[in-house]
Amino acid sequence: MELISFKKEMHAQLTESYPKNEIDSFFYRLLDHHLGMSKMDCALHPNRRLSISQLNELMSALNQLQKHIPLQYIIGQTSFQGSFFHVTPSVLIPRPETEELVAWAIDSAQPPSVQRILDIGTGSGCIAISLAKAFPEANTTAIDISKSALKLAKQNAVQNQVIVDFQCVNILENQSVADSYDLIISNPPYVTFSEKKQMNANVLDHEPHRALFVPDSNPLLFYNAIGSFASQHLSDNGLLFFEINEQYGKSVVTLLKDLKFHDIELRKDFRGKDRMIRAKK
Ligand SMILES: C[S@@+](CC[C@H](N)C(=O)[O-])C[C@H]1O[C@@H](n2cnc3c(N)ncnc32)[C@H](O)[C@@H]1O
């Protein structure tokens, strides 16, 4: 089969499930991953013939896309802050809004005053590893409840050539992390179960529910726990960063005021939704 014919086949098979531009994006990312070809290479050689093994790999990916498996899980990797991260269904696929949160943390933090960093709910390790790269002199710790996530995060730290201290901790129960930190950051689970009905199958059926959901009866579960943890474990003037559910920006601000944080700022993401908060102890 020729490249251009495979592209047509992808559109024919996926058109009911995905918008046209997303199918094009899948096509070019698969080409890059499996054939090392760029969009320009494809434009120059649309009639290039695929070998049997290449075609098998691409068809297998197409088959998985039809089952709504996210492309990042199919190819086993994603990029975040310009670096590559392995991803498997045991971790949330890092999102662009989380890149914005990390960029904000990097802009806000001054290296001599940020020596100890803690990432709570590290998943793939994308936040902790990006901060460890930005602040190579700092000691970075990352915790998660999921052993399989931590295993993958450790591989990502090795791949990205940084040292991060990964620990298995349930932040809701076991707050035995004794140290003090200059920067605490978290993108905790924040989607309420009732929001499930607005979610796409690729997220709902394939990403880990423990990374996503909180009960409707207690949507601020993690913000309460992490906020009170941070009020005890942040150094004076230490910074707390949260990614948040757009519906609860004001509630998280109030929660942090009650915990005596100051200089609290609520920021929107690139889609114009309240998505992140910075506060000072
Ligand atoms: C929204 S994901 C964020 C993953 C990653 N930091 C990112 O931004 O892509 C939330 C993470 O919190 C972890 N988590 C859930 N409950 C937890 C708990 N009680 N204690 C510690 N981590 C928890 C999940 O395993 C998941 O990796």
The ligand as a Tripos MOL2 file, in Angstrom:
@<TRIPOS>MOLECULE
LIG
   27    29     1     0     0
SMALL
NO_CHARGES

@<TRIPOS>ATOM
      1 C1         -4.4530   13.9000   37.5250 C.3       1 LIG1
      2 S1         -3.2100   12.6450   37.7410 S.3       1 LIG1
      3 C2         -1.7670   13.6540   37.5060 C.3       1 LIG1
      4 C3         -0.5940   12.8980   36.9540 C.3       1 LIG1
      5 C4          0.5900   13.8050   36.5450 C.3       1 LIG1
      6 N1          1.0630   14.5780   37.6730 N.3       1 LIG1
      7 C5          0.1790   14.7350   35.4230 C.2       1 LIG1
      8 O1          0.0000   15.9320   35.6930 O.co2     1 LIG1
      9 O2          0.0360   14.2830   34.2740 O.co2     1 LIG1
     10 C6         -3.3220   12.4020   39.4940 C.3       1 LIG1
     11 C7         -2.3090   11.4280   40.1030 C.3       1 LIG1
     12 O3         -2.5950   11.3450   41.5150 O.3       1 LIG1
     13 C8         -2.3990   10.0080   41.9380 C.3       1 LIG1
     14 N2         -3.1930    9.7940   43.1500 N.ar      1 LIG1
     15 C9         -4.5180    9.4990   43.2380 C.ar      1 LIG1
     16 N3         -4.8870    9.3590   44.5210 N.ar      1 LIG1
     17 C10        -3.7650    9.5850   45.2710 C.ar      1 LIG1
     18 C11        -3.5060    9.5660   46.6660 C.ar      1 LIG1
     19 N4         -4.4760    9.3270   47.5440 N.pl3     1 LIG1
     20 N5         -2.2420    9.8130   47.0990 N.ar      1 LIG1
     21 C12        -1.2390   10.0730   46.2030 C.ar      1 LIG1
     22 N6         -1.4400   10.0910   44.8670 N.ar      1 LIG1
     23 C13        -2.6780    9.8560   44.3970 C.ar      1 LIG1
     24 C14        -2.8480    9.1640   40.7470 C.3       1 LIG1
     25 O4         -2.3100    7.8740   40.8110 O.3       1 LIG1
     26 C15        -2.3670   10.0140   39.5800 C.3       1 LIG1
     27 O5         -1.0920    9.5960   39.1660 O.3       1 LIG1
@<TRIPOS>BOND
     1     1     2 1
     2     2     3 1
     3     2    10 1
     4     3     4 1
     5     4     5 1
     6     5     6 1
     7     5     7 1
     8     7     8 2
     9     7     9 1
    10    10    11 1
    11    11    12 1
    12    11    26 1
    13    12    13 1
    14    13    14 1
    15    13    24 1
    16    14    15 ar
    17    14    23 ar
    18    15    16 ar
    19    16    17 ar
    20    17    18 ar
    21    17    23 ar
    22    18    19 1
    23    18    20 ar
    24    20    21 ar
    25    21    22 ar
    26    22    23 ar
    27    24    25 1
    28    24    26 1
    29    26    27 1
@<TRIPOS>SUBSTRUCTURE
     1 LIG1         1 GROUP 0 **** ****
